[in-house]
Amino acid sequence: MSATTSPNAFFCVRITSPRERAEVIAAEVFAAGASGLEERKSGDSIVLLVYAPAAHAERVRAAALAVAGAAIVAAAEPVVARDWPETWKDGLTPIVISPRLVVRPPFAAHALAAGQCEVVIEPRQAFGTGAHGSTALALALLDAHLATAQPARVLDVGSGSGVLAIAALRLGAGRALACDLDPIAARETRENAARNGVEERLASFAGSLDALGPRANDFELVVANVISSELRPILAALVARVAARGVAVFSGLLVAERETICAALERHGLRVVGERRERDLRDDEWLALIATR
């Protein structure tokens, strides 16, 4: 780095790492002063693009070298000045779930194919843009189910941005109810529903399943994109909401948990009839299940 380098400049250190070292390296570079990190898949390796202010760049690189193992750590390179408030949008592009369904942010246009519908989600604080593997898997199962079914009522548990409930409505479901413990999620679900023209058919509230009362058990489709530690405590209450001969979609699970989760579903009267899997950059393999009563 030059002595004339601006103190406001940023540098990038490119690290090509075996998967098993990536998390350790990430922790060390942040402790050394990195301010951002981007992961990219490259064959059997992970490429980490580590961003740091000029004053911390060499310290960050040294921290990476100290724990690199078999990783390749390149020299710190200056980052070309950009409009950083807008840069975060670069990686958010339309996600084609199927020939019938696309999920996209409002600032990324997509030319719809014949018969294809879109769900437009503003990326904010609530989880669920469609980019995460668990959301994409749930959307794929929803799309496949709704190709032959038109449930009158849908329940989206742990709704986040409302993307699953909105997608169900865009694909032909009648009405949807979305619930999440986070008030921000409930608000953003309502905003996204209006953005997609389904606000009259989607209700959203912040709270638990208990708020539905004991007699709310006529949802023909229930969807839950939540991790297993959050699913287990509410599983009995969630299954109780599924109508006779109804369907439930579960995502946010890991393939390693499949046997345990399937056994729990069977104990509660649900039979798994389909699944989807997807591996992410960290080599976690996500699982989504569809089950019938």
C-alpha positions as CSV (number, residue, x, y, z in Angstrom):
1,M,0.0,0.0,0.0
2,S,1.2,3.5,-0.8
3,A,1.9,6.1,1.9
4,T,-0.5,8.4,0.0
5,T,-3.4,6.0,0.3
6,S,-6.5,7.8,1.5
7,P,-7.5,6.8,5.1
8,N,-11.1,6.3,3.6
9,A,-9.9,3.8,1.1
10,F,-10.9,0.1,1.3
11,F,-8.8,-2.9,0.4
12,C,-9.8,-6.5,-0.5
13,V,-8.0,-9.6,0.5
14,R,-9.0,-12.7,-1.6
15,I,-8.7,-16.0,0.2
16,T,-9.3,-19.4,-1.5
17,S,-10.0,-21.8,1.4
18,P,-11.0,-25.4,1.9
19,R,-14.6,-25.4,3.2
20,E,-13.5,-26.6,6.7
21,R,-11.3,-23.6,7.2
22,A,-13.6,-20.9,5.9
23,E,-15.4,-20.2,9.2
24,V,-12.2,-20.0,11.3
25,I,-10.6,-17.6,8.8
26,A,-13.8,-15.5,8.7
27,A,-13.8,-15.2,12.5
28,E,-10.1,-14.2,12.6
29,V,-10.3,-11.5,9.9
30,F,-13.3,-9.8,11.6
31,A,-11.4,-9.8,14.9
32,A,-8.5,-8.2,13.1
33,G,-10.6,-5.3,11.7
34,A,-12.4,-6.5,8.6
35,S,-15.6,-4.7,7.9
36,G,-17.2,-7.0,5.4
37,L,-16.9,-10.4,3.8
38,E,-18.3,-12.0,0.6
39,E,-18.4,-15.8,0.1
40,R,-18.3,-17.4,-3.4
41,K,-18.3,-21.1,-4.3
42,S,-15.4,-22.3,-6.4
43,G,-15.4,-26.0,-7.1
44,D,-14.6,-27.7,-3.8
45,S,-13.3,-24.5,-2.2
46,I,-14.8,-21.3,-0.8
47,V,-13.5,-17.9,-2.0
48,L,-13.6,-15.3,0.7
49,L,-13.4,-11.7,-0.4
50,V,-12.5,-9.8,2.8
51,Y,-13.0,-6.0,2.8
52,A,-11.1,-3.8,5.3
53,P,-10.3,-0.1,5.7
54,A,-6.8,0.8,4.5
55,A,-5.5,1.2,8.1
56,H,-6.5,-2.4,8.9
57,A,-5.8,-4.2,5.6
58,E,-2.4,-5.7,6.3
59,R,-3.4,-6.7,9.8
60,V,-6.4,-8.5,8.4
61,R,-4.3,-10.3,5.8
62,A,-1.8,-11.3,8.6
63,A,-4.6,-12.7,10.7
64,A,-5.8,-14.8,7.7
65,L,-2.3,-16.0,7.1
66,A,-1.9,-17.1,10.7
67,V,-4.8,-19.5,10.5
68,A,-4.8,-20.2,6.7
69,G,-3.6,-23.8,6.7
70,A,-4.0,-24.9,3.1
71,A,-5.8,-21.7,2.2
72,I,-4.3,-19.3,-0.4
73,V,-4.2,-15.7,0.8
74,A,-3.6,-13.1,-1.8
75,A,-2.1,-9.6,-1.4
76,A,-4.4,-6.8,-0.3
77,E,-5.7,-5.0,-3.3
78,P,-7.4,-1.5,-3.4
79,V,-11.1,-1.5,-4.0
80,V,-12.3,0.9,-6.7
81,A,-14.5,3.6,-5.2
82,R,-18.2,2.9,-5.6
83,D,-21.6,4.1,-4.5
84,W,-21.5,1.9,-1.4
85,P,-25.1,2.6,-0.3
86,E,-26.2,1.0,-3.6
87,T,-23.6,-1.7,-3.8
88,W,-25.5,-4.1,-1.5
89,K,-28.1,-4.5,-4.3
90,D,-25.6,-6.0,-6.7
91,G,-26.1,-9.6,-5.5
92,L,-29.9,-9.5,-5.3
93,T,-31.2,-10.7,-8.6
94,P,-34.5,-12.4,-9.7
95,I,-34.7,-16.0,-8.5
96,V,-36.5,-18.3,-10.9
97,I,-38.2,-20.9,-8.7
98,S,-39.9,-22.7,-11.6
99,P,-41.5,-22.0,-15.0
100,R,-44.5,-20.6,-13.0
101,L,-42.8,-18.6,-10.3
102,V,-40.1,-15.9,-10.0
103,V,-39.2,-14.0,-6.8
104,R,-37.4,-10.6,-7.2
105,P,-36.6,-7.4,-5.5
106,P,-38.3,-4.3,-6.9
107,F,-35.1,-2.9,-8.3
108,A,-34.3,-6.0,-10.4
109,A,-36.5,-6.4,-13.5
110,H,-37.3,-9.8,-15.0
111,A,-39.1,-10.6,-18.3
112,L,-41.8,-13.1,-17.3
113,A,-42.3,-16.1,-19.5
114,A,-45.8,-17.1,-20.6
115,G,-47.8,-18.3,-17.6
116,Q,-45.2,-17.2,-15.1
117,C,-46.1,-15.0,-12.1
118,E,-43.8,-13.0,-9.9
119,V,-43.5,-12.2,-6.2
120,V,-41.8,-8.8,-5.5
121,I,-40.1,-8.6,-2.1
122,E,-38.4,-5.5,-0.7
123,P,-35.2,-6.7,1.1
124,R,-35.4,-5.2,4.5
125,Q,-35.1,-6.5,8.1
126,A,-37.5,-9.5,7.9
127,F,-36.1,-12.8,6.6
128,G,-37.2,-14.1,3.3
129,T,-36.1,-12.7,-0.1
130,G,-36.1,-16.2,-1.7
131,A,-32.3,-16.2,-1.9
132,H,-31.7,-18.5,1.1
133,G,-31.8,-22.2,0.3
134,S,-34.5,-22.9,2.9
135,T,-36.9,-20.3,1.4
136,A,-36.2,-21.4,-2.2
137,L,-36.9,-25.0,-1.2
138,A,-40.2,-24.1,0.4
139,L,-41.2,-22.1,-2.6
140,A,-40.4,-25.0,-4.9
141,L,-42.6,-27.3,-2.8
142,L,-45.4,-24.8,-2.7
143,D,-45.3,-24.3,-6.5
144,A,-45.4,-28.1,-7.1
145,H,-48.3,-28.6,-4.7
146,L,-50.3,-25.6,-6.0
147,A,-50.0,-26.8,-9.6
148,T,-52.8,-29.3,-8.7
149,A,-54.5,-27.8,-5.6
150,Q,-56.2,-24.5,-4.7
151,P,-56.5,-24.3,-0.9
152,A,-59.0,-21.9,0.4
153,R,-57.0,-21.0,3.5
154,V,-53.2,-20.9,4.0
155,L,-51.3,-20.4,7.3
156,D,-47.7,-19.1,7.1
157,V,-46.0,-19.7,10.5
158,G,-42.8,-17.7,11.1
159,S,-43.6,-15.6,8.0
160,G,-40.7,-13.2,7.9
161,S,-41.2,-11.0,4.8
162,G,-44.4,-12.9,3.9
163,V,-42.9,-14.4,0.7
164,L,-44.4,-17.8,1.2
165,A,-47.9,-16.6,1.9
166,I,-47.8,-14.1,-1.0
167,A,-46.4,-16.8,-3.3
168,A,-49.3,-19.1,-2.3
169,L,-51.8,-16.5,-3.1
170,R,-50.2,-15.6,-6.4
171,L,-50.3,-19.3,-7.4
172,G,-54.0,-19.6,-6.7
173,A,-54.7,-20.0,-3.0
174,G,-57.8,-18.2,-1.7
175,R,-56.8,-16.4,1.5
176,A,-53.7,-16.5,3.8
177,L,-52.9,-15.7,7.4
178,A,-49.3,-15.0,8.3
179,C,-47.9,-14.9,11.8
180,D,-44.5,-14.1,13.2
181,L,-43.2,-13.3,16.7
182,D,-41.4,-10.2,15.3
183,P,-43.6,-7.1,14.9
184,I,-41.3,-5.9,12.1
185,A,-42.0,-9.1,10.1
186,A,-45.8,-8.6,10.5
187,R,-45.4,-5.0,9.2
188,E,-43.2,-5.9,6.3
189,T,-45.5,-8.8,5.3
190,R,-48.4,-6.3,5.0
191,E,-46.2,-3.9,2.9
192,N,-45.1,-6.7,0.6
193,A,-48.7,-7.9,0.3
194,A,-49.7,-4.5,-0.9
195,R,-46.7,-4.4,-3.3
196,N,-48.0,-7.7,-4.8
197,G,-51.7,-6.7,-5.0
198,V,-52.8,-9.4,-2.5
199,E,-53.4,-7.2,0.6
200,E,-57.1,-7.9,0.6
201,R,-56.5,-11.6,0.8
202,L,-53.6,-11.7,3.3
203,A,-53.9,-10.9,7.1
204,S,-50.7,-10.7,9.2
205,F,-50.2,-10.4,12.9
206,A,-47.3,-10.5,15.4
207,G,-47.8,-13.3,17.9
208,S,-47.8,-17.0,18.5
209,L,-50.2,-19.7,17.3
210,D,-52.0,-19.5,20.6
211,A,-53.6,-16.2,19.3
212,L,-55.6,-18.2,16.7
213,G,-57.7,-19.9,19.4
214,P,-58.4,-23.6,19.8
215,R,-60.9,-23.9,16.9
216,A,-58.7,-22.5,14.1
217,N,-58.0,-25.9,12.5
218,D,-59.2,-25.6,9.0
219,F,-56.1,-24.5,7.1
220,E,-55.8,-26.7,4.0
221,L,-52.2,-25.6,3.6
222,V,-49.8,-24.8,6.4
223,V,-46.2,-23.6,5.7
224,A,-43.4,-23.1,8.2
225,N,-39.9,-22.0,7.3
226,V,-38.2,-22.2,10.7
227,I,-35.2,-24.0,12.1
228,S,-35.8,-27.3,13.9
229,S,-35.1,-25.8,17.4
230,E,-38.0,-23.4,16.8
231,L,-40.2,-25.9,15.1
232,R,-40.2,-28.6,17.8
233,P,-41.8,-26.6,20.6
234,I,-44.7,-25.5,18.4
235,L,-45.1,-28.7,16.3
236,A,-48.1,-30.0,18.1
237,A,-49.9,-26.7,17.9
238,L,-49.0,-26.2,14.3
239,V,-50.2,-29.7,13.2
240,A,-53.4,-29.0,15.0
241,R,-54.1,-26.2,12.6
242,V,-53.9,-28.5,9.5
243,A,-57.4,-29.4,8.2
244,A,-58.4,-33.0,7.6
245,R,-56.6,-34.2,4.5
246,G,-54.6,-30.9,4.5
247,V,-51.0,-30.4,3.6
248,A,-48.1,-29.0,5.6
249,V,-44.7,-27.7,4.2
250,F,-41.7,-27.5,6.5
251,S,-38.4,-25.9,5.6
252,G,-35.4,-24.5,7.4
253,L,-34.3,-28.0,8.3
254,L,-31.0,-29.8,7.7
255,V,-30.7,-33.1,5.9
256,A,-29.0,-34.5,9.0
257,E,-32.2,-33.9,11.0
258,R,-34.4,-35.7,8.5
259,E,-35.0,-39.0,10.4
260,T,-35.7,-37.2,13.7
261,I,-38.1,-34.7,12.1
262,C,-40.0,-37.3,10.0
263,A,-40.5,-39.4,13.2
264,A,-41.9,-36.4,15.0
265,L,-44.2,-35.6,12.2
266,E,-45.5,-39.2,12.1
267,R,-46.2,-39.1,15.9
268,H,-48.3,-36.0,15.3
269,G,-50.3,-37.6,12.5
270,L,-48.5,-36.3,9.4
271,R,-47.0,-38.5,6.6
272,V,-44.1,-37.1,4.6
273,V,-44.9,-37.5,0.9
274,G,-42.1,-35.4,-0.8
275,E,-38.9,-33.4,-0.1
276,R,-36.4,-31.1,-1.7
277,R,-32.7,-30.6,-0.8
278,E,-30.1,-27.9,-1.5
279,R,-26.5,-27.4,-0.5
280,D,-25.2,-23.9,0.3
281,L,-21.8,-22.3,0.1
282,R,-20.9,-23.6,3.6
283,D,-21.7,-27.1,2.5
284,D,-24.8,-27.2,4.8
285,E,-27.5,-29.3,3.1
286,W,-31.0,-27.8,3.6
287,L,-34.1,-29.9,3.6
288,A,-37.8,-29.1,3.0
289,L,-40.6,-31.6,3.5
290,I,-44.2,-31.8,2.4
291,A,-46.6,-33.9,4.5
292,T,-50.2,-34.8,4.5
293,R,-52.6,-35.4,7.4
